[in-house]
Structures are given as structure tokens and as C-alpha cells.
Amino acid sequence: MPEIDPDVAAERIRKLIIVGDNRLKQGGDDKYAKARGTYEQALRMAEDVGLGERFRPFIERRLQSIEQLHSEA
């Protein structure tokens, strides 16, 4: 497997987090599932490239907020 540039991976992870945030804002019946999937993808990527420690707290907070928002809906 080719070596992944950490800066490129970090930028991609940040973009995935933003996409997840936007999916929540856009609404729709499946907004929670779509956002969750995007955040989980970002977390997997962070773990795979060795950036889990850096991004995990942010992503986990978003995943927890989805659970809370979904239960309140």
C-alpha cells in the first residue's frame, strides 16, 4: 500500500467532517444516518493513517450529538 501523506489525509478528514455537518443541516428523513456514515468514514480514515488521536475526540463528539439529536426528534 502506498504511503499516505498525513497532510493530505488530514485535509480529507476535515472535509468529511464538514460534509457530515452539512448533511445534518440539510435535513431530510435520513440526515442522521447520512451524517453518521460520513463521520464514521472520517474516523476510519483517521485511524488508518495514524491520525486517530488527533481527530477522534472531535468525531466522537459529533457522533454523540447525533444520538442525542435523533433521540430528541
mmCIF file of the N, C-alpha and C atoms, coordinates in Angstrom:
data_MODEL
# 
_entry.id   MODEL 
# 
loop_
_atom_site.group_PDB 
_atom_site.id 
_atom_site.type_symbol 
_atom_site.label_atom_id 
_atom_site.label_alt_id 
_atom_site.label_comp_id 
_atom_site.label_asym_id 
_atom_site.label_entity_id 
_atom_site.label_seq_id 
_atom_site.pdbx_PDB_ins_code 
_atom_site.Cartn_x 
_atom_site.Cartn_y 
_atom_site.Cartn_z 
_atom_site.occupancy 
_atom_site.B_iso_or_equiv 
_atom_site.pdbx_formal_charge 
_atom_site.auth_seq_id 
_atom_site.auth_comp_id 
_atom_site.auth_asym_id 
_atom_site.auth_atom_id 
_atom_site.pdbx_PDB_model_num 
ATOM 1   N N  . MET A 1 1  ? 0.853   -1.183 0.000  1.00 0.00 ? 1  MET A N  1 
ATOM 2   C CA . MET A 1 1  ? 0.000   0.000  0.000  1.00 0.00 ? 1  MET A CA 1 
ATOM 3   C C  . MET A 1 1  ? 0.893   1.239  0.000  1.00 0.00 ? 1  MET A C  1 
ATOM 4   N N  . PRO A 1 2  ? 0.584   2.214  -0.863 1.00 0.00 ? 2  PRO A N  1 
ATOM 5   C CA . PRO A 1 2  ? 1.420   3.413  -0.924 1.00 0.00 ? 2  PRO A CA 1 
ATOM 6   C C  . PRO A 1 2  ? 1.303   4.236  0.354  1.00 0.00 ? 2  PRO A C  1 
ATOM 7   N N  . GLU A 1 3  ? 2.362   4.935  0.651  1.00 0.00 ? 3  GLU A N  1 
ATOM 8   C CA . GLU A 1 3  ? 2.390   5.804  1.832  1.00 0.00 ? 3  GLU A CA 1 
ATOM 9   C C  . GLU A 1 3  ? 1.455   6.987  1.608  1.00 0.00 ? 3  GLU A C  1 
ATOM 10  N N  . ILE A 1 4  ? 0.648   7.294  2.601  1.00 0.00 ? 4  ILE A N  1 
ATOM 11  C CA . ILE A 1 4  ? -0.302  8.397  2.510  1.00 0.00 ? 4  ILE A CA 1 
ATOM 12  C C  . ILE A 1 4  ? 0.275   9.610  3.214  1.00 0.00 ? 4  ILE A C  1 
ATOM 13  N N  . ASP A 1 5  ? 0.257   10.733 2.532  1.00 0.00 ? 5  ASP A N  1 
ATOM 14  C CA . ASP A 1 5  ? 0.742   11.985 3.108  1.00 0.00 ? 5  ASP A CA 1 
ATOM 15  C C  . ASP A 1 5  ? -0.210  12.395 4.232  1.00 0.00 ? 5  ASP A C  1 
ATOM 16  N N  . PRO A 1 6  ? 0.294   12.540 5.456  1.00 0.00 ? 6  PRO A N  1 
ATOM 17  C CA . PRO A 1 6  ? -0.573  12.901 6.588  1.00 0.00 ? 6  PRO A CA 1 
ATOM 18  C C  . PRO A 1 6  ? -1.313  14.222 6.390  1.00 0.00 ? 6  PRO A C  1 
ATOM 19  N N  . ASP A 1 7  ? -0.693  15.183 5.725  1.00 0.00 ? 7  ASP A N  1 
ATOM 20  C CA . ASP A 1 7  ? -1.351  16.468 5.496  1.00 0.00 ? 7  ASP A CA 1 
ATOM 21  C C  . ASP A 1 7  ? -2.533  16.321 4.541  1.00 0.00 ? 7  ASP A C  1 
ATOM 22  N N  . VAL A 1 8  ? -2.358  15.508 3.516  1.00 0.00 ? 8  VAL A N  1 
ATOM 23  C CA . VAL A 1 8  ? -3.437  15.256 2.558  1.00 0.00 ? 8  VAL A CA 1 
ATOM 24  C C  . VAL A 1 8  ? -4.571  14.502 3.254  1.00 0.00 ? 8  VAL A C  1 
ATOM 25  N N  . ALA A 1 9  ? -4.206  13.495 4.051  1.00 0.00 ? 9  ALA A N  1 
ATOM 26  C CA . ALA A 1 9  ? -5.216  12.724 4.780  1.00 0.00 ? 9  ALA A CA 1 
ATOM 27  C C  . ALA A 1 9  ? -5.964  13.613 5.772  1.00 0.00 ? 9  ALA A C  1 
ATOM 28  N N  . ALA A 1 10 ? -5.258  14.472 6.476  1.00 0.00 ? 10 ALA A N  1 
ATOM 29  C CA . ALA A 1 10 ? -5.895  15.360 7.450  1.00 0.00 ? 10 ALA A CA 1 
ATOM 30  C C  . ALA A 1 10 ? -6.887  16.289 6.763  1.00 0.00 ? 10 ALA A C  1 
ATOM 31  N N  . GLU A 1 11 ? -6.526  16.794 5.592  1.00 0.00 ? 11 GLU A N  1 
ATOM 32  C CA . GLU A 1 11 ? -7.433  17.666 4.849  1.00 0.00 ? 11 GLU A CA 1 
ATOM 33  C C  . GLU A 1 11 ? -8.680  16.899 4.417  1.00 0.00 ? 11 GLU A C  1 
ATOM 34  N N  . ARG A 1 12 ? -8.513  15.672 3.963  1.00 0.00 ? 12 ARG A N  1 
ATOM 35  C CA . ARG A 1 12 ? -9.658  14.843 3.554  1.00 0.00 ? 12 ARG A CA 1 
ATOM 36  C C  . ARG A 1 12 ? -10.566 14.551 4.752  1.00 0.00 ? 12 ARG A C  1 
ATOM 37  N N  . ILE A 1 13 ? -9.978  14.282 5.899  1.00 0.00 ? 13 ILE A N  1 
ATOM 38  C CA . ILE A 1 13 ? -10.756 14.011 7.112  1.00 0.00 ? 13 ILE A CA 1 
ATOM 39  C C  . ILE A 1 13 ? -11.552 15.253 7.509  1.00 0.00 ? 13 ILE A C  1 
ATOM 40  N N  . ARG A 1 14 ? -10.915 16.410 7.460  1.00 0.00 ? 14 ARG A N  1 
ATOM 41  C CA . ARG A 1 14 ? -11.611 17.666 7.778  1.00 0.00 ? 14 ARG A CA 1 
ATOM 42  C C  . ARG A 1 14 ? -12.801 17.880 6.828  1.00 0.00 ? 14 ARG A C  1 
ATOM 43  N N  . LYS A 1 15 ? -12.588 17.582 5.552  1.00 0.00 ? 15 LYS A N  1 
ATOM 44  C CA . LYS A 1 15 ? -13.670 17.740 4.578  1.00 0.00 ? 15 LYS A CA 1 
ATOM 45  C C  . LYS A 1 15 ? -14.816 16.782 4.873  1.00 0.00 ? 15 LYS A C  1 
ATOM 46  N N  . LEU A 1 16 ? -14.507 15.563 5.269  1.00 0.00 ? 16 LEU A N  1 
ATOM 47  C CA . LEU A 1 16 ? -15.561 14.612 5.617  1.00 0.00 ? 16 LEU A CA 1 
ATOM 48  C C  . LEU A 1 16 ? -16.358 15.093 6.822  1.00 0.00 ? 16 LEU A C  1 
ATOM 49  N N  . ILE A 1 17 ? -15.689 15.676 7.797  1.00 0.00 ? 17 ILE A N  1 
ATOM 50  C CA . ILE A 1 17 ? -16.383 16.205 8.976  1.00 0.00 ? 17 ILE A CA 1 
ATOM 51  C C  . ILE A 1 17 ? -17.340 17.327 8.559  1.00 0.00 ? 17 ILE A C  1 
ATOM 52  N N  . ILE A 1 18 ? -16.879 18.183 7.678  1.00 0.00 ? 18 ILE A N  1 
ATOM 53  C CA . ILE A 1 18 ? -17.727 19.279 7.192  1.00 0.00 ? 18 ILE A CA 1 
ATOM 54  C C  . ILE A 1 18 ? -18.914 18.733 6.408  1.00 0.00 ? 18 ILE A C  1 
ATOM 55  N N  . VAL A 1 19 ? -18.680 17.709 5.589  1.00 0.00 ? 19 VAL A N  1 
ATOM 56  C CA . VAL A 1 19 ? -19.781 17.091 4.841  1.00 0.00 ? 19 VAL A CA 1 
ATOM 57  C C  . VAL A 1 19 ? -20.814 16.530 5.816  1.00 0.00 ? 19 VAL A C  1 
ATOM 58  N N  . GLY A 1 20 ? -20.356 15.865 6.873  1.00 0.00 ? 20 GLY A N  1 
ATOM 59  C CA . GLY A 1 20 ? -21.278 15.344 7.878  1.00 0.00 ? 20 GLY A CA 1 
ATOM 60  C C  . GLY A 1 20 ? -22.086 16.456 8.528  1.00 0.00 ? 20 GLY A C  1 
ATOM 61  N N  . ASP A 1 21 ? -21.431 17.549 8.865  1.00 0.00 ? 21 ASP A N  1 
ATOM 62  C CA . ASP A 1 21 ? -22.124 18.698 9.456  1.00 0.00 ? 21 ASP A CA 1 
ATOM 63  C C  . ASP A 1 21 ? -23.187 19.242 8.489  1.00 0.00 ? 21 ASP A C  1 
ATOM 64  N N  . ASN A 1 22 ? -22.829 19.335 7.223  1.00 0.00 ? 22 ASN A N  1 
ATOM 65  C CA . ASN A 1 22 ? -23.763 19.859 6.230  1.00 0.00 ? 22 ASN A CA 1 
ATOM 66  C C  . ASN A 1 22 ? -24.952 18.928 6.027  1.00 0.00 ? 22 ASN A C  1 
ATOM 67  N N  . ARG A 1 23 ? -24.726 17.636 6.109  1.00 0.00 ? 23 ARG A N  1 
ATOM 68  C CA . ARG A 1 23 ? -25.827 16.692 5.959  1.00 0.00 ? 23 ARG A CA 1 
ATOM 69  C C  . ARG A 1 23 ? -26.851 16.859 7.078  1.00 0.00 ? 23 ARG A C  1 
ATOM 70  N N  . LEU A 1 24 ? -26.379 17.165 8.272  1.00 0.00 ? 24 LEU A N  1 
ATOM 71  C CA . LEU A 1 24 ? -27.313 17.419 9.375  1.00 0.00 ? 24 LEU A CA 1 
ATOM 72  C C  . LEU A 1 24 ? -28.123 18.684 9.129  1.00 0.00 ? 24 LEU A C  1 
ATOM 73  N N  . LYS A 1 25 ? -27.482 19.694 8.577  1.00 0.00 ? 25 LYS A N  1 
ATOM 74  C CA . LYS A 1 25 ? -28.157 20.967 8.334  1.00 0.00 ? 25 LYS A CA 1 
ATOM 75  C C  . LYS A 1 25 ? -29.164 20.872 7.196  1.00 0.00 ? 25 LYS A C  1 
ATOM 76  N N  . GLN A 1 26 ? -28.883 20.020 6.215  1.00 0.00 ? 26 GLN A N  1 
ATOM 77  C CA . GLN A 1 26 ? -29.747 19.924 5.042  1.00 0.00 ? 26 GLN A CA 1 
ATOM 78  C C  . GLN A 1 26 ? -31.095 19.302 5.364  1.00 0.00 ? 26 GLN A C  1 
ATOM 79  N N  . GLY A 1 27 ? -31.139 18.511 6.393  1.00 0.00 ? 27 GLY A N  1 
ATOM 80  C CA . GLY A 1 27 ? -32.408 17.910 6.783  1.00 0.00 ? 27 GLY A CA 1 
ATOM 81  C C  . GLY A 1 27 ? -32.716 16.655 5.992  1.00 0.00 ? 27 GLY A C  1 
ATOM 82  N N  . GLY A 1 28 ? -33.967 16.257 6.055  1.00 0.00 ? 28 GLY A N  1 
ATOM 83  C CA . GLY A 1 28 ? -34.395 15.041 5.385  1.00 0.00 ? 28 GLY A CA 1 
ATOM 84  C C  . GLY A 1 28 ? -34.538 13.905 6.374  1.00 0.00 ? 28 GLY A C  1 
ATOM 85  N N  . ASP A 1 29 ? -35.302 12.908 5.967  1.00 0.00 ? 29 ASP A N  1 
ATOM 86  C CA . ASP A 1 29 ? -35.581 11.785 6.854  1.00 0.00 ? 29 ASP A CA 1 
ATOM 87  C C  . ASP A 1 29 ? -34.341 10.994 7.242  1.00 0.00 ? 29 ASP A C  1 
ATOM 88  N N  . ASP A 1 30 ? -33.349 10.954 6.355  1.00 0.00 ? 30 ASP A N  1 
ATOM 89  C CA . ASP A 1 30 ? -32.174 10.128 6.610  1.00 0.00 ? 30 ASP A CA 1 
ATOM 90  C C  . ASP A 1 30 ? -30.934 10.950 6.955  1.00 0.00 ? 30 ASP A C  1 
ATOM 91  N N  . LYS A 1 31 ? -31.128 12.184 7.391  1.00 0.00 ? 31 LYS A N  1 
ATOM 92  C CA . LYS A 1 31 ? -29.979 13.048 7.667  1.00 0.00 ? 31 LYS A CA 1 
ATOM 93  C C  . LYS A 1 31 ? -29.067 12.478 8.748  1.00 0.00 ? 31 LYS A C  1 
ATOM 94  N N  . TYR A 1 32 ? -29.642 11.843 9.761  1.00 0.00 ? 32 TYR A N  1 
ATOM 95  C CA . TYR A 1 32 ? -28.812 11.296 10.840 1.00 0.00 ? 32 TYR A CA 1 
ATOM 96  C C  . TYR A 1 32 ? -27.976 10.123 10.341 1.00 0.00 ? 32 TYR A C  1 
ATOM 97  N N  . ALA A 1 33 ? -28.566 9.265  9.547  1.00 0.00 ? 33 ALA A N  1 
ATOM 98  C CA . ALA A 1 33 ? -27.846 8.109  9.012  1.00 0.00 ? 33 ALA A CA 1 
ATOM 99  C C  . ALA A 1 33 ? -26.733 8.552  8.068  1.00 0.00 ? 33 ALA A C  1 
ATOM 100 N N  . LYS A 1 34 ? -27.030 9.521  7.223  1.00 0.00 ? 34 LYS A N  1 
ATOM 101 C CA . LYS A 1 34 ? -26.016 10.011 6.282  1.00 0.00 ? 34 LYS A CA 1 
ATOM 102 C C  . LYS A 1 34 ? -24.857 10.680 7.027  1.00 0.00 ? 34 LYS A C  1 
ATOM 103 N N  . ALA A 1 35 ? -25.181 11.520 7.991  1.00 0.00 ? 35 ALA A N  1 
ATOM 104 C CA . ALA A 1 35 ? -24.138 12.199 8.760  1.00 0.00 ? 35 ALA A CA 1 
ATOM 105 C C  . ALA A 1 35 ? -23.311 11.184 9.540  1.00 0.00 ? 35 ALA A C  1 
ATOM 106 N N  . ARG A 1 36 ? -23.974 10.221 10.182 1.00 0.00 ? 36 ARG A N  1 
ATOM 107 C CA . ARG A 1 36 ? -23.266 9.189  10.933 1.00 0.00 ? 36 ARG A CA 1 
ATOM 108 C C  . ARG A 1 36 ? -22.297 8.435  10.029 1.00 0.00 ? 36 ARG A C  1 
ATOM 109 N N  . GLY A 1 37 ? -22.750 8.046  8.859  1.00 0.00 ? 37 GLY A N  1 
ATOM 110 C CA . GLY A 1 37 ? -21.895 7.328  7.917  1.00 0.00 ? 37 GLY A CA 1 
ATOM 111 C C  . GLY A 1 37 ? -20.669 8.131  7.517  1.00 0.00 ? 37 GLY A C  1 
ATOM 112 N N  . THR A 1 38 ? -20.865 9.411  7.311  1.00 0.00 ? 38 THR A N  1 
ATOM 113 C CA . THR A 1 38 ? -19.752 10.272 6.922  1.00 0.00 ? 38 THR A CA 1 
ATOM 114 C C  . THR A 1 38 ? -18.765 10.442 8.070  1.00 0.00 ? 38 THR A C  1 
ATOM 115 N N  . TYR A 1 39 ? -19.273 10.645 9.284  1.00 0.00 ? 39 TYR A N  1 
ATOM 116 C CA . TYR A 1 39 ? -18.377 10.767 10.439 1.00 0.00 ? 39 TYR A CA 1 
ATOM 117 C C  . TYR A 1 39 ? -17.614 9.458  10.682 1.00 0.00 ? 39 TYR A C  1 
ATOM 118 N N  . GLU A 1 40 ? -18.300 8.338  10.530 1.00 0.00 ? 40 GLU A N  1 
ATOM 119 C CA . GLU A 1 40 ? -17.624 7.046  10.721 1.00 0.00 ? 40 GLU A CA 1 
ATOM 120 C C  . GLU A 1 40 ? -16.546 6.832  9.666  1.00 0.00 ? 40 GLU A C  1 
ATOM 121 N N  . GLN A 1 41 ? -16.813 7.271  8.450  1.00 0.00 ? 41 GLN A N  1 
ATOM 122 C CA . GLN A 1 41 ? -15.798 7.190  7.400  1.00 0.00 ? 41 GLN A CA 1 
ATOM 123 C C  . GLN A 1 41 ? -14.582 8.037  7.767  1.00 0.00 ? 41 GLN A C  1 
ATOM 124 N N  . ALA A 1 42 ? -14.827 9.231  8.277  1.00 0.00 ? 42 ALA A N  1 
ATOM 125 C CA . ALA A 1 42 ? -13.734 10.110 8.692  1.00 0.00 ? 42 ALA A CA 1 
ATOM 126 C C  . ALA A 1 42 ? -12.932 9.472  9.822  1.00 0.00 ? 42 ALA A C  1 
ATOM 127 N N  . LEU A 1 43 ? -13.613 8.857  10.767 1.00 0.00 ? 43 LEU A N  1 
ATOM 128 C CA . LEU A 1 43 ? -12.924 8.212  11.889 1.00 0.00 ? 43 LEU A CA 1 
ATOM 129 C C  . LEU A 1 43 ? -12.083 7.028  11.409 1.00 0.00 ? 43 LEU A C  1 
ATOM 130 N N  . ARG A 1 44 ? -12.647 6.207  10.513 1.00 0.00 ? 44 ARG A N  1 
ATOM 131 C CA . ARG A 1 44 ? -11.872 5.077  9.970  1.00 0.00 ? 44 ARG A CA 1 
ATOM 132 C C  . ARG A 1 44 ? -10.633 5.571  9.251  1.00 0.00 ? 44 ARG A C  1 
ATOM 133 N N  . MET A 1 45 ? -10.788 6.611  8.447  1.00 0.00 ? 45 MET A N  1 
ATOM 134 C CA . MET A 1 45 ? -9.642  7.142  7.716  1.00 0.00 ? 45 MET A CA 1 
ATOM 135 C C  . MET A 1 45 ? -8.583  7.659  8.689  1.00 0.00 ? 45 MET A C  1 
ATOM 136 N N  . ALA A 1 46 ? -9.025  8.381  9.714  1.00 0.00 ? 46 ALA A N  1 
ATOM 137 C CA . ALA A 1 46 ? -8.080  8.908  10.701 1.00 0.00 ? 46 ALA A CA 1 
ATOM 138 C C  . ALA A 1 46 ? -7.314  7.772  11.378 1.00 0.00 ? 46 ALA A C  1 
ATOM 139 N N  . GLU A 1 47 ? -8.016  6.717  11.749 1.00 0.00 ? 47 GLU A N  1 
ATOM 140 C CA . GLU A 1 47 ? -7.366  5.579  12.397 1.00 0.00 ? 47 GLU A CA 1 
ATOM 141 C C  . GLU A 1 47 ? -6.392  4.897  11.430 1.00 0.00 ? 47 GLU A C  1 
ATOM 142 N N  . ASP A 1 48 ? -6.821  4.730  10.181 1.00 0.00 ? 48 ASP A N  1 
ATOM 143 C CA . ASP A 1 48 ? -5.996  4.028  9.187  1.00 0.00 ? 48 ASP A CA 1 
ATOM 144 C C  . ASP A 1 48 ? -4.687  4.739  8.894  1.00 0.00 ? 48 ASP A C  1 
ATOM 145 N N  . VAL A 1 49 ? -4.692  6.062  8.940  1.00 0.00 ? 49 VAL A N  1 
ATOM 146 C CA . VAL A 1 49 ? -3.477  6.809  8.597  1.00 0.00 ? 49 VAL A CA 1 
ATOM 147 C C  . VAL A 1 49 ? -2.703  7.279  9.823  1.00 0.00 ? 49 VAL A C  1 
ATOM 148 N N  . GLY A 1 50 ? -3.146  6.846  11.002 1.00 0.00 ? 50 GLY A N  1 
ATOM 149 C CA . GLY A 1 50 ? -2.412  7.183  12.218 1.00 0.00 ? 50 GLY A CA 1 
ATOM 150 C C  . GLY A 1 50 ? -2.745  8.547  12.796 1.00 0.00 ? 50 GLY A C  1 
ATOM 151 N N  . LEU A 1 51 ? -3.895  9.100  12.422 1.00 0.00 ? 51 LEU A N  1 
ATOM 152 C CA . LEU A 1 51 ? -4.299  10.409 12.943 1.00 0.00 ? 51 LEU A CA 1 
ATOM 153 C C  . LEU A 1 51 ? -5.480  10.305 13.897 1.00 0.00 ? 51 LEU A C  1 
ATOM 154 N N  . GLY A 1 52 ? -5.730  9.114  14.395 1.00 0.00 ? 52 GLY A N  1 
ATOM 155 C CA . GLY A 1 52 ? -6.867  8.899  15.279 1.00 0.00 ? 52 GLY A CA 1 
ATOM 156 C C  . GLY A 1 52 ? -6.830  9.750  16.531 1.00 0.00 ? 52 GLY A C  1 
ATOM 157 N N  . GLU A 1 53 ? -5.683  9.854  17.145 1.00 0.00 ? 53 GLU A N  1 
ATOM 158 C CA . GLU A 1 53 ? -5.567  10.641 18.378 1.00 0.00 ? 53 GLU A CA 1 
ATOM 159 C C  . GLU A 1 53 ? -5.924  12.099 18.143 1.00 0.00 ? 53 GLU A C  1 
ATOM 160 N N  . ARG A 1 54 ? -5.611  12.580 16.963 1.00 0.00 ? 54 ARG A N  1 
ATOM 161 C CA . ARG A 1 54 ? -5.851  13.985 16.632 1.00 0.00 ? 54 ARG A CA 1 
ATOM 162 C C  . ARG A 1 54 ? -7.334  14.260 16.361 1.00 0.00 ? 54 ARG A C  1 
ATOM 163 N N  . PHE A 1 55 ? -8.002  13.342 15.655 1.00 0.00 ? 55 PHE A N  1 
ATOM 164 C CA . PHE A 1 55 ? -9.365  13.601 15.202 1.00 0.00 ? 55 PHE A CA 1 
ATOM 165 C C  . PHE A 1 55 ? -10.448 12.881 16.000 1.00 0.00 ? 55 PHE A C  1 
ATOM 166 N N  . ARG A 1 56 ? -10.112 11.806 16.681 1.00 0.00 ? 56 ARG A N  1 
ATOM 167 C CA . ARG A 1 56 ? -11.118 11.003 17.373 1.00 0.00 ? 56 ARG A CA 1 
ATOM 168 C C  . ARG A 1 56 ? -12.008 11.818 18.313 1.00 0.00 ? 56 ARG A C  1 
ATOM 169 N N  . PRO A 1 57 ? -11.460 12.688 19.164 1.00 0.00 ? 57 PRO A N  1 
ATOM 170 C CA . PRO A 1 57 ? -12.333 13.432 20.093 1.00 0.00 ? 57 PRO A CA 1 
ATOM 171 C C  . PRO A 1 57 ? -13.394 14.275 19.371 1.00 0.00 ? 57 PRO A C  1 
ATOM 172 N N  . PHE A 1 58 ? -13.020 14.921 18.281 1.00 0.00 ? 58 PHE A N  1 
ATOM 173 C CA . PHE A 1 58 ? -13.964 15.758 17.535 1.00 0.00 ? 58 PHE A CA 1 
ATOM 174 C C  . PHE A 1 58 ? -15.055 14.913 16.890 1.00 0.00 ? 58 PHE A C  1 
ATOM 175 N N  . ILE A 1 59 ? -14.640 13.817 16.289 1.00 0.00 ? 59 ILE A N  1 
ATOM 176 C CA . ILE A 1 59 ? -15.600 12.970 15.584 1.00 0.00 ? 59 ILE A CA 1 
ATOM 177 C C  . ILE A 1 59 ? -16.519 12.272 16.577 1.00 0.00 ? 59 ILE A C  1 
ATOM 178 N N  . GLU A 1 60 ? -15.969 11.789 17.669 1.00 0.00 ? 60 GLU A N  1 
ATOM 179 C CA . GLU A 1 60 ? -16.810 11.110 18.666 1.00 0.00 ? 60 GLU A CA 1 
ATOM 180 C C  . GLU A 1 60 ? -17.847 12.061 19.255 1.00 0.00 ? 60 GLU A C  1 
ATOM 181 N N  . ARG A 1 61 ? -17.480 13.320 19.454 1.00 0.00 ? 61 ARG A N  1 
ATOM 182 C CA . ARG A 1 61 ? -18.461 14.297 19.949 1.00 0.00 ? 61 ARG A CA 1 
ATOM 183 C C  . ARG A 1 61 ? -19.596 14.482 18.958 1.00 0.00 ? 61 ARG A C  1 
ATOM 184 N N  . ARG A 1 62 ? -19.262 14.500 17.696 1.00 0.00 ? 62 ARG A N  1 
ATOM 185 C CA . ARG A 1 62 ? -20.302 14.639 16.683 1.00 0.00 ? 62 ARG A CA 1 
ATOM 186 C C  . ARG A 1 62 ? -21.203 13.406 16.655 1.00 0.00 ? 62 ARG A C  1 
ATOM 187 N N  . LEU A 1 63 ? -20.619 12.230 16.771 1.00 0.00 ? 63 LEU A N  1 
ATOM 188 C CA . LEU A 1 63 ? -21.423 11.010 16.803 1.00 0.00 ? 63 LEU A CA 1 
ATOM 189 C C  . LEU A 1 63 ? -22.350 10.995 18.015 1.00 0.00 ? 63 LEU A C  1 
ATOM 190 N N  . GLN A 1 64 ? -21.859 11.451 19.153 1.00 0.00 ? 64 GLN A N  1 
ATOM 191 C CA . GLN A 1 64 ? -22.706 11.527 20.348 1.00 0.00 ? 64 GLN A CA 1 
ATOM 192 C C  . GLN A 1 64 ? -23.834 12.534 20.158 1.00 0.00 ? 64 GLN A C  1 
ATOM 193 N N  . SER A 1 65 ? -23.534 13.640 19.508 1.00 0.00 ? 65 SER A N  1 
ATOM 194 C CA . SER A 1 65 ? -24.571 14.642 19.298 1.00 0.00 ? 65 SER A CA 1 
ATOM 195 C C  . SER A 1 65 ? -25.650 14.128 18.358 1.00 0.00 ? 65 SER A C  1 
ATOM 196 N N  . ILE A 1 66 ? -25.281 13.291 17.394 1.00 0.00 ? 66 ILE A N  1 
ATOM 197 C CA . ILE A 1 66 ? -26.277 12.690 16.514 1.00 0.00 ? 66 ILE A CA 1 
ATOM 198 C C  . ILE A 1 66 ? -27.225 11.823 17.323 1.00 0.00 ? 66 ILE A C  1 
ATOM 199 N N  . GLU A 1 67 ? -26.685 11.033 18.224 1.00 0.00 ? 67 GLU A N  1 
ATOM 200 C CA . GLU A 1 67 ? -27.524 10.184 19.066 1.00 0.00 ? 67 GLU A CA 1 
ATOM 201 C C  . GLU A 1 67 ? -28.504 11.024 19.875 1.00 0.00 ? 67 GLU A C  1 
ATOM 202 N N  . GLN A 1 68 ? -27.993 12.113 20.426 1.00 0.00 ? 68 GLN A N  1 
ATOM 203 C CA . GLN A 1 68 ? -28.844 12.984 21.244 1.00 0.00 ? 68 GLN A CA 1 
ATOM 204 C C  . GLN A 1 68 ? -29.902 13.671 20.384 1.00 0.00 ? 68 GLN A C  1 
ATOM 205 N N  . LEU A 1 69 ? -29.509 14.212 19.246 1.00 0.00 ? 69 LEU A N  1 
ATOM 206 C CA . LEU A 1 69 ? -30.461 14.879 18.370 1.00 0.00 ? 69 LEU A CA 1 
ATOM 207 C C  . LEU A 1 69 ? -31.516 13.923 17.855 1.00 0.00 ? 69 LEU A C  1 
ATOM 208 N N  . HIS A 1 70 ? -31.086 12.737 17.499 1.00 0.00 ? 70 HIS A N  1 
ATOM 209 C CA . HIS A 1 70 ? -32.006 11.736 16.952 1.00 0.00 ? 70 HIS A CA 1 
ATOM 210 C C  . HIS A 1 70 ? -33.008 11.282 18.007 1.00 0.00 ? 70 HIS A C  1 
ATOM 211 N N  . SER A 1 71 ? -32.562 11.146 19.235 1.00 0.00 ? 71 SER A N  1 
ATOM 212 C CA . SER A 1 71 ? -33.484 10.721 20.298 1.00 0.00 ? 71 SER A CA 1 
ATOM 213 C C  . SER A 1 71 ? -34.476 11.814 20.673 1.00 0.00 ? 71 SER A C  1 
ATOM 214 N N  . GLU A 1 72 ? -34.098 13.067 20.456 1.00 0.00 ? 72 GLU A N  1 
ATOM 215 C CA . GLU A 1 72 ? -34.981 14.194 20.768 1.00 0.00 ? 72 GLU A CA 1 
ATOM 216 C C  . GLU A 1 72 ? -35.974 14.464 19.638 1.00 0.00 ? 72 GLU A C  1 
ATOM 217 N N  . ALA A 1 73 ? -35.686 13.958 18.456 1.00 0.00 ? 73 ALA A N  1 
ATOM 218 C CA . ALA A 1 73 ? -36.551 14.224 17.284 1.00 0.00 ? 73 ALA A CA 1 
ATOM 219 C C  . ALA A 1 73 ? -37.843 13.450 17.331 1.00 0.00 ? 73 ALA A C  1 
# 
